[in-house]
Amino acid sequence: MKKLWPHIILIPLLLTIPIVSSPDFDGTLSVFRVSPFQREFIRFALVIIFFYLNLSIFLPKLYAKKKYLPFTLCILISFGIIVFIPYYLISEHIFSTGPSSLSTPPPPNGNIPAPPIGSRPSFENPGPRNQGSLYQMIFASLLPFLFSFLSSLFIFRNNEKKELERSKAKTELLNLKYQLQPHFLFNILNSIYSLALLKSDDAPNGILKLSNVMRYVVQESSKDFVELDKEFEYLKDYIALQLVRTDSSLDFSYTEIGDTKNLKIAPFILVNFIENAFKYGFNAEETSKISIKAVVQENVLSFSVFNYIVSKKTTDENSLKIGLKNTIKHLDQVYPEKYTLTINNDGKTYDVDLKVNLA
C-alpha cells in the first residue's frame, strides 16, 4: 500500500497539467465544456494509462522476455488508441472536405442538406484537408506518447539495474552469512572428540553448543534482521565452542551491558571480529588475551573486540583482509551512514570498535 500512495497523489497532479495549460482555462471548470480541451484531456489521460501499462505489463511481460513482435504491436495499438479515441469520443467535423457548416447559413426550413457522398468525411478516403487534420492528430499525440514511452522505459531499465544490484548484494550477503569456515568446524569437532575420549563432562555441552550454532545458522540466515538478544546468544555459543580449543594461558572476558529488548540487528555481522580474535589472539605458548564487550545504549550498539597478536597465523593476511572486507560490505549494505568502525593494529595488539545505530 505504501508504494501506491505516491501514484495516487501523482496521477491527479498530472491531470491538472492540461487544465492549467489550456488557453481556454479561466479559473473555472467551464473549460470542460470546450471540445478541443476535452480531446486534449482525454489524450493526456490515455498517455498516463499507457505509461503504467507499458511499465507494468508490456516491458516486463513482453520486452524483457524478448517477445518483440507482440511488444511492438501493443505499442502501435496503444499509439493508435491515443491518436483516434479522443476524436471518436468528442466528435467534430475535422475531416470535412467542404466549407465549414458554420460559414453557410442554414436554409429557412432549418434542414441542412447532406453533403454529396463523395465529399463526406472518411478515414478511408481523406481529401487534402483530411490529410492535414490526420497529420495534425498524429503529431499532437506523438510527442507526449514518446515522452511516456521513453520515461517508462528509463524507469524499467533503472529498476532492472537496481534489482540486479540487490540480487548481487543479497548473494554476497548470503555468502557472508554462510562463511562458517570448514577448518573451524573440523577443529571444534576434533576438540569435542578429544573431550569424549577423555570422558570429559564438557563434551556433551560442546556438542550442544555446536548444535545451537548450526540451528541458528540454518534458521536465521535467510532473515534480514533478527532479535539482538538472539544474536548475542548465538555469539556466546560460538565463543563457547572457540574456548573448547583454548587453555588457561588465555585471559578471556566477555561483557554485555544494556537492554536488548525490542532491538534487531542484521545476523552474523559481528561474528567475524570474534573469529579473528581467536584465530590470531590465542597461542598456548604465549600469554594470550581476548576481551569482548557489547554495550547497548539508546538504540546504539557499541561492540569492541581486543586481543594480543600472538598467533603465527597473522602471516595469513589475505584471509584476514577478505573477512574484514566482506564484513564492511555487509555493514555498508545494511547500515549505510549508520555505523562507524575503528580498527587499531600496532603489530602487538588488535582493537576493533564498532558502533551501529539499530533504530
MOKAPE-V683320 format. One record per residue. RES is the residue in three letters. SS is DSSP state (~ for helix, > for strand, _ for the rest). OMEGA is omega in whole degrees, -180 to 180 (999 if undefined). Layout:
RES	SS	OMEGA
RES	SS	OMEGA
This chain:
MET	_	-180
LYS	~	-180
LYS	~	-179
LEU	~	-174
TRP	~	179
PRO	~	-180
HIS	~	178
ILE	~	179
ILE	~	-174
LEU	~	-174
ILE	~	176
PRO	~	179
LEU	~	178
LEU	~	-179
LEU	~	176
THR	_	-177
ILE	~	179
PRO	~	180
ILE	~	-176
VAL	~	-180
SER	_	-179
SER	_	177
PRO	_	180
ASP	_	-178
PHE	_	-179
ASP	_	180
GLY	_	179
THR	_	179
LEU	~	179
SER	~	179
VAL	~	-180
PHE	~	177
ARG	~	-179
VAL	_	-174
SER	~	180
PRO	~	179
PHE	~	180
GLN	~	179
ARG	~	179
GLU	~	-180
PHE	~	178
ILE	~	179
ARG	~	-179
PHE	~	178
ALA	~	178
LEU	~	177
VAL	~	178
ILE	~	178
ILE	~	178
PHE	~	179
PHE	~	-178
TYR	~	176
LEU	~	-179
ASN	~	-177
LEU	~	-173
SER	~	-176
ILE	~	-173
PHE	~	-177
LEU	~	-178
PRO	~	-175
LYS	~	-176
LEU	~	-176
TYR	~	-178
ALA	_	179
LYS	_	176
LYS	_	174
LYS	_	-168
TYR	~	-179
LEU	~	175
PRO	~	179
PHE	~	180
THR	~	178
LEU	~	179
CYS	~	180
ILE	~	-179
LEU	~	178
ILE	~	178
SER	~	179
PHE	~	178
GLY	~	178
ILE	~	-179
ILE	~	-179
VAL	~	-167
PHE	~	-175
ILE	~	180
PRO	~	-178
TYR	~	175
TYR	~	-179
LEU	~	180
ILE	_	-172
SER	_	173
GLU	_	-174
HIS	_	180
ILE	_	-179
PHE	_	-178
SER	_	-176
THR	_	-179
GLY	_	178
PRO	_	-179
SER	_	179
SER	_	180
LEU	_	-177
SER	_	-179
THR	_	-179
PRO	_	-179
PRO	_	177
PRO	_	-176
PRO	_	-177
ASN	_	176
GLY	_	-180
ASN	_	179
ILE	_	-179
PRO	_	178
ALA	_	178
PRO	_	177
PRO	_	-176
ILE	~	-177
GLY	~	-177
SER	~	-180
ARG	_	-179
PRO	_	-179
SER	_	174
PHE	_	-176
GLU	_	-175
ASN	_	-176
PRO	_	173
GLY	_	-180
PRO	~	-179
ARG	~	177
ASN	~	-178
GLN	~	178
GLY	~	179
SER	~	179
LEU	~	178
TYR	~	179
GLN	~	178
MET	~	-179
ILE	~	-178
PHE	~	180
ALA	~	-179
SER	~	-171
LEU	~	-175
LEU	~	178
PRO	~	178
PHE	~	179
LEU	~	179
PHE	~	179
SER	~	-179
PHE	~	-176
LEU	~	179
SER	~	178
SER	~	177
LEU	~	179
PHE	~	180
ILE	~	179
PHE	~	179
ARG	~	179
ASN	~	177
ASN	~	176
GLU	~	180
LYS	~	179
LYS	~	179
GLU	~	177
LEU	~	178
GLU	~	178
ARG	~	179
SER	~	178
LYS	~	179
ALA	~	180
LYS	~	178
THR	~	178
GLU	~	-180
LEU	~	178
LEU	~	177
ASN	~	179
LEU	~	-179
LYS	~	-175
TYR	_	-174
GLN	_	165
LEU	_	-173
GLN	_	178
PRO	~	-180
HIS	~	177
PHE	~	179
LEU	~	179
PHE	~	-179
ASN	~	180
ILE	~	179
LEU	~	179
ASN	~	179
SER	~	179
ILE	~	178
TYR	~	179
SER	~	178
LEU	~	180
ALA	~	178
LEU	~	179
LEU	_	-178
LYS	_	-179
SER	_	177
ASP	_	-179
ASP	~	-177
ALA	~	179
PRO	~	179
ASN	~	178
GLY	~	178
ILE	~	179
LEU	~	180
LYS	~	178
LEU	~	177
SER	~	179
ASN	~	-179
VAL	~	-178
MET	~	178
ARG	~	180
TYR	~	180
VAL	~	-177
VAL	~	-173
GLN	~	-171
GLU	~	-173
SER	_	-178
SER	_	-178
LYS	_	176
ASP	_	180
PHE	_	177
VAL	>	177
GLU	>	-177
LEU	~	-180
ASP	~	176
LYS	~	178
GLU	~	178
PHE	~	177
GLU	~	177
TYR	~	180
LEU	~	-180
LYS	~	175
ASP	~	178
TYR	~	179
ILE	~	179
ALA	~	177
LEU	~	178
GLN	~	-178
LEU	~	177
VAL	_	-176
ARG	_	-179
THR	_	178
ASP	_	-175
SER	_	179
SER	_	-179
LEU	>	172
ASP	>	-174
PHE	>	175
SER	>	176
TYR	>	-179
THR	>	179
GLU	>	-176
ILE	>	174
GLY	_	-178
ASP	_	-178
THR	_	-177
LYS	_	177
ASN	_	177
LEU	_	179
LYS	>	-179
ILE	>	175
ALA	_	-176
PRO	_	173
PHE	_	-178
ILE	_	-177
LEU	_	-169
VAL	~	-178
ASN	~	179
PHE	~	179
ILE	~	179
GLU	~	179
ASN	~	180
ALA	~	179
PHE	~	-178
LYS	~	-176
TYR	~	-174
GLY	~	179
PHE	_	174
ASN	_	-176
ALA	_	-178
GLU	_	-179
GLU	_	175
THR	_	-175
SER	>	178
LYS	>	175
ILE	>	180
SER	>	-180
ILE	>	-177
LYS	>	178
ALA	>	-179
VAL	>	178
VAL	>	-180
GLN	>	178
GLU	_	176
ASN	_	178
VAL	>	177
LEU	>	173
SER	>	-175
PHE	>	-178
SER	>	178
VAL	>	-180
PHE	>	176
ASN	>	169
TYR	>	174
ILE	_	-174
VAL	_	-175
SER	_	176
LYS	~	-176
LYS	~	179
THR	~	177
THR	~	179
ASP	_	-175
GLU	~	-177
ASN	~	179
SER	~	179
LEU	~	-178
LYS	~	-179
ILE	~	179
GLY	~	179
LEU	~	179
LYS	~	179
ASN	~	179
THR	~	178
ILE	~	176
LYS	~	179
HIS	~	180
LEU	~	180
ASP	~	-178
GLN	~	-172
VAL	~	-176
TYR	_	179
PRO	_	179
GLU	_	179
LYS	_	180
TYR	>	171
THR	>	-179
LEU	>	179
THR	>	-180
ILE	>	177
ASN	>	180
ASN	>	-179
ASP	_	180
GLY	_	179
LYS	_	178
THR	>	179
TYR	>	-173
ASP	>	179
VAL	>	178
ASP	>	-179
LEU	>	174
LYS	>	-177
VAL	>	174
ASN	>	-176
LEU	_	-178
ALA	_	999
